[in-house]
Amino acid sequence: MPADIETLIGTLDKERPVLLAGPTASGKSALALRIAECVGGPVINADAIQVYADWRVLTARPSQDDEARWPHKLYGHVPGDAPYSVGAWLRDLAPCLEGPPPVIVGGTGLYFAALTGGLAEIPEIPDVIRKRALERLKLEGAGVLLGELDSATRERIDTDNPMRVQRAWEVLQATGKGLADWREDTGPPVLPLSRAQPIVLDAPATWLNPRIETRWERMLADGVLDEARANRAAWRPDLPSAKAIGAEALMRHFDGRLGLEEVRDTIVTLTRQYAKRQRSWFRGRMKDWTWIEACEAKPD
């Protein structure tokens, strides 16, 4: 059964890192800040899109006030045009584990899996293969790339996530070896689960979806249109940061091809779909974590 948030915070061990996973819009950033102030370590990002510098508002990164209030690390530290992998995240994270135990928070399940279970040392993907993958993904769709993967890899990745399908296809093309086979050669974890305090925010769709619907208004108030306008000149759909939910819709709005209400509807729909995939990942792979009711958390 999910635990009570306040009771849980009071029982946390200040000598061990806290892992906090949850779907988008569940209030995990605000909760992570509360926990960090209690246990004494920094808040560290475990979200694959919030690493990029060019989309603070759209990706719901912690505010500048929150970052000034308490140390936050690995947020917005990567240029929007730079590829960034889970391996790079692990390398950036390692020094952060040498100080006071941090609160590592995010919604990217693969980051947590690699952190606590280890990561295969897959060679860097050549730019020519990544470019070909992006072109085929755009022209043919993820389903075609999925059909070219080995069966073991298809069974182990999130087949509804085009980014995961693309990554698996790139690995197979670059190395001649399926992603599933690479994962069989996984090295030791940076932070074994036994040395951490893992927590999942349980956020059912009936509670989460209304929050997703109203988050657009907060984004508008926080300046998401100004942010999009600032990014417009350098915008390309193949940028790594272009995967931020709503980025393409905002650019279409500035091109006069999409009304603002349509932008809002697109973001709500895509965010709901993403949150559903996140919840499925957590249920399937984080059964041994401590689960707490997200409805008790303060909103983002």
N, C-alpha and C positions, 0 to 999 in steps of 0.2 A: 504494500500500500504506500502511496506517496507520503512523504514526511512533511511536517509543518516547517515552513521556512525559518521562522524565528528560532524555534527549538534547535533546528539543524545548525544554524549559524553559531549558536551558543556552544555547540559541542564540537566544532571543528578544531582539528589539531593544527596549531600554528607552526609546526615544524615540517608539515608536508604540503606540497602543492595541491591546489584545488583545480579540478577540471569541471567546467560548467558548459554543458551542451544544451542547445534548445533551438527550436525553429525560429525563423525570422518573425519579428514583431511580438515575441513572447515576453519581452522585458528583461532579457538575460544581461544586457549591458548595464542596466541600472542595478540589477542584483549583483553582478560581478563587482561593481564599485563598492557596494555595501559590504560585501564579503571581504574585499581587499582591505578596506579601512579597518576591518575587525582583525584580520590575521596579519596584516602588516606588509605584504608583498605587493608588487606591481600587478596591474591588469595587463594581460598579454593576449593579443588578437589571434584567434584561430578561425578566421573567416577568409576564404580564398579571394574574395573581391575587395574586402576592406583593406587589404594590403596596398591598394593602388592610391596614388596621391590625388587623382583628378576627380573623384566622386565621393566627397565627404557626405553631403546631404542625401544624395540618391541612395547610397548604400547604408545609410543610418549609422555611420561611424559615431563614436562618442563625440560630444560637442567639445569645442575649444575650452569651455568653462570646466567641463569634467576632466579634461586632460591637464588643465592648470591646477585643479583641485587635488589630483592624485596621479602618480606615474602611470602612464599607459605606453605600451611598447608594441612594435610591429603593426602599427596603424599608419597607412598612407606613406610608407617608407619606400615604395617601389614606383618608378615612373610608369605612367599608363601605357607606354609603348614597349615595356620590357617584359618578356616572358618570365613567369615565376612559377616554380614547381613546388610540390610538397617537400621534395628534398631540400630545396633552397630555404623553405620555411623552417625545416628542422635544423639546418645549419645556423640560421639566424636566431632560432630559439635557444639553442644550447647554452650560449653565454648568459642568458637571462635566468637560467636555473642555478647559477652559482651564487646568487645573493639570497635575500629573503624569499621564502617560498611564494611563488606567484599564484594568481588566479588566472588560469588559461581559459578563455571564453570564446565561443563561436558556434557556428552552425554547420561547418564543413566536416562531415563525418570522417572523410578520408584523412584529414589532418590528425584527428584524435586517434584513428586506427593506426596510422604510421607512428605517432608519438608513443603509443603504449604497446604496440605490437611489432614494431620494426618496419623497415622499408628496404625493398630490394634496390641494389645499386644499378639502376637502369642507365645506360649511356645517354648522353644528350642527344636530342632529336635534331637532325640536320634541318636547316631552314627550308631547303627545297622540299622536304617531305611534309613539314608543317604547312607550307604554302599550298601544296597539293591537297592536303587534308581539308584545309579551309575552303578551297575552291570546290572540292567535291561535296563538302557538307552543304555549301550554299546552293549548288546546282542540282545535286541528286538527293540530298537529305541524309539524315543519320541512319535511316533504315538500310540504305545500300552499303554503307561502311560496316554496319553491324553484321550484315550477311557475309562479309568477307573475313570476319574474325573466326578464330578457332573456337570450337564448342566449349572448351573448358573456360575460356575467357568470357564468353557470352553468359555462362551460368554464374559468373562471379561479379560482374560489374552491374551498375545501375543502367539498364538498357533504355530507360526513359530519359536519361540525361545525355544530351548530345555532346557535352564536354567530355564525359567519361568515355563515350563511344569513340570520339575523335582521338582521345589520348591512347586508347587501346589499339586503334588502327595504326596510329603513328609508330607505336612501339613495335608492332608486328612488322611493319614495312621497314623500319630502320634496323631492326636486329634479326629478323627472321625467326623470332621467338615470341610466343604469345605472352601477354601480360600475366596470365595465370601461372605460367611456368616461371616467369621471373619472380613472382611472389613466393614461389616455393623455396627460393634461395634467399629469403629475407634475413637480414642481419639482426643483431640484438636491438631492443628498443632503447630509445633515449631515456624514456621515463616509464618503467614497468607500471602497470595498473596497481600493483600491490604497494607501490611507494607513493601513490597519489590518493586524493579524495574525490572520486568521480561522481558527478551529479548531473541528472538530466531534468530539464523543465518539462513536465507533462502538460502539453497545451492542446487539448482537443479542438477539432475544427469548429465546433459550435461556439467556442469561446474565442478562438484565434481569428476567425474570418471577419467578425465585426471590427477588430483592431486593425486588420489589414486594410479594410475599406476606409477607415478614417485616417490612416497614416498619411495619405496623400495631402490632406489639408495641412498637416504639420510640415510636410516637405515644402509646400508652397510658402508657408509662413517663414520657414527657415532659409528660403532663397534658392530652391532647386532650379528655378528658371534662370536665375543669374548664373548659377553654376554651369548649367547646360550651355548657356550663351558663351561663357568663357572657354568652354571645351570645343565649341563648334568648329573653329578654324582648323584645329589639328585632328578633328574626328575622322576615323576610318572604321568601318565595321569589322575589320580584321585585327584591330588593336586588342591586346589581352584584356584591357579594362572595359572594352565594349560589351563584355558579357554581363555587366551590371544590369539588373532588371530595370527596364524603362529607358535605358540610354538611347537605344535606337528609336523608340517612340518619340522621345523628346527631340531628336534631330529631325525626324519626319515632321514634327510640329513646326519647327523653325523653317523647314523647307516649304511650308504651306500645304502639306499633304495630310495632316492629321489635326483635328481640333483638340483643344485642351481637354475636353470631357472624354474624348476618345483615348487620349494619352492616359488619363486617370483609369479608365476601364481596362486598358491594356495592362497597366502596371498591377492593378488589383488581380486580374485573372492570372497573370504570370506568377505573381507572388503567392497566390493560393496554391498553384500547381507546385511551386518550389517547396513551400511549407509541407505539402503532402508527401513529397519525396523525402524531405528531411525526417518527418515523423516515422515514415516507413523504415528508414535507415536506423534510427534510434531504437525502434521496437525490435528490429531484427538483430542488431549488433551490440546493444548496450543493456541487455537484460540484467547484467550483474551490477550495474551502476545504481546509485541511490536516486530514486525518482521523487520529485516534489511537485506539488500542484502549482502550475504557472499562474493560476488565477489569484494567488496570494501575493505575487510579485508586483512591485510598483511598475507602471508602464515605462517604456523607453522615453 
